[in-house]
Amino acid sequence: MVENAGLPHQHLSCEQQLVDACTALLSGAGSAQQFRHHFAGATVYVERSPEADLMVRTVPGMGSWVLAFSCPQRLEGYEGPCRWQVLTGGELQSQLPPDVGILVDPADPHTVALPPPRSGARRWAGPLEAMVLLRPALNDNEPLLYAATSPAAGAREAQLGEVERRLGHPLERLHRELLACVNGWRGFTTFVDLLSTDELGRGARWESERTRTAQWFTGRDGGVDPATVYLLGASEPEESLNQLLLWRQGPLSPRGGRPVIWLDGDHADHYPDLYELLVAELAAQQDSLTR
C-alpha cells in the first residue's frame, strides 16, 4: 500500500488494462468471473479519510460504496485534491467493511459496480452480481425498460421478523434469503419492483396490489388458491398488471423453494422457485444485449 506516491510510467498500462476490462464486461465481451479475476490483481486508487483507511459513501436506496479509480488523475478529477492510497483490487476487497461494495471509475462511461458479498446467502451472489454488472449496459441500450438502479442493502433479522408478524406467516425460505441479501430493488426488471420489508404486508400499494391479484384469479381455475399467494414484486400502480407472486402451498423445488408466478396482463408464467426466476431473468437480460 502506498500513499500519494509518484506515478511510475508502468501504471499507465495498468490503468488502460483495467479500463479495457471494465469495457469488455459492460459490452458483454468479458464475463463477470473474468472481470473479478482481473480486478483482484489490478492497481486501484482510493481516497483516504482522516479517521479510516477507506472513505465509504452511502447512496440513498443504493447502499454503501468505496470509490476506486484506475489512476490518481481520475480520482482527483472526481474528488478534487485529497489524500489517497494505492493498492490492488484484491487488497481493497479484503479491507471492505460488511455490506460495502466498490464502484470503479464512477462517472466514466466504463463505470463498473461490484456489489458487496452477502454472508449466509452464497446461492444468490452470482446471479445478483451479474445483474448489477449488466445494468449500466442495459440502461444505455433500453433506458425505458431498465432503470439505472441498484439493489438496496440486505434486510436485518429484526426487519424480517417484523414482516412475518405483519403477514401472519413465515416468509418463504428462498424469499427470506433473498431479502437478507437485497432488501428491495426499484426497477428489478422491466416494469417490476422487488418489494422491500417496508412495503411487504402494509401500505396503500400492498392493498391495491392484493385487490388486483384477487381480480386476476377471479374466474380462472389454475389450481392456485389466491389466499395462498403473497406479493414479491409489482409494477407501479398506474401501470398495467405486472406482479411476482409467491405460492406458499405450491410444490417444493429440489432446492426447497416454493413456486413463483409472474402475472403479466392476462398471461401467467410459472417458475419452480425464486432462484429459478432470478436465473431466467438474468438470461433474458443477457440475451437482450446480444440482439
C-alpha positions, 0 to 999 in steps of 0.5 A: 500500500502506498500513499500519494506516491509518484506515478511510475510510467508502468501504471499507465498500462495498468490503468488502460488494462483495467479500463479495457476490462471494465469495457469488455464486461459492460459490452458483454465481451468479458464475463463477470468471473473474468472481470473479478479475476482481473480486478483482484490483481489490478492497481486501484486508487482510493481516497483516504479519510482522516479517521479510516483507511477507506472513505465509504459513501452511502447512496440513498436506496443504493447502499454503501460504496468505496470509490476506486479509480484506475489512476490518481488523475481520475480520482482527483478529477472526481474528488478534487485534491485529497489524500489517497492510497494505492493498492490492488483490487484484491487488497481493497476487497479484503479491507471492505467493511460488511455490506460495502461494495466498490464502484470503479471509475464512477462517472466514466462511461466504463463505470463498473459496480461490484456489489458487496458479498452477502454472508449466509446467502452464497446461492444468490451472489452470482446471479445478483452480481451479474445483474448489477454488472449488466445494468449500466449496459442495459440502461444505455441500450433500453433506458425505458425498460431498465432503470439505472438502479441498484439493489438496496442493502440486505434486510436485518433479522429484526426487519424480517421478523417484523414482516412475518408478524405483519403477514401472519406467516413465515416468509418463504425460505428462498424469499427470506434469503433473498431479502437478507441479501437485497432488501428491495430493488426499484426497477428489478426488471422491466416494469417490476419492483422487488418489494422491500420489508417496508412495503411487504404486508402494509401500505396503500400499494400492498392493498391495491396490489392484493385487490388486483391479484384477487381480480386476476384469479377471479374466474380462472381455475389454475389450481392456485388458491389466491389466499395462498399467494403473497406479493414479491414484486409489482409494477407501479400502480398506474401501470398495467398488471405486472406482479411476482407472486409467491405460492406458499402451498405450491410444490417444493423445488429440489432446492426447497423453494416454493413456486413463483408466478409472474402475472403479466396482463392476462398471461401467467408464467410459472417458475419452480422457485425464486432462484429459478426466476432470478436465473431466467431473468438474468438470461433474458437480460443477457440475451437482450444485449446480444440482439 
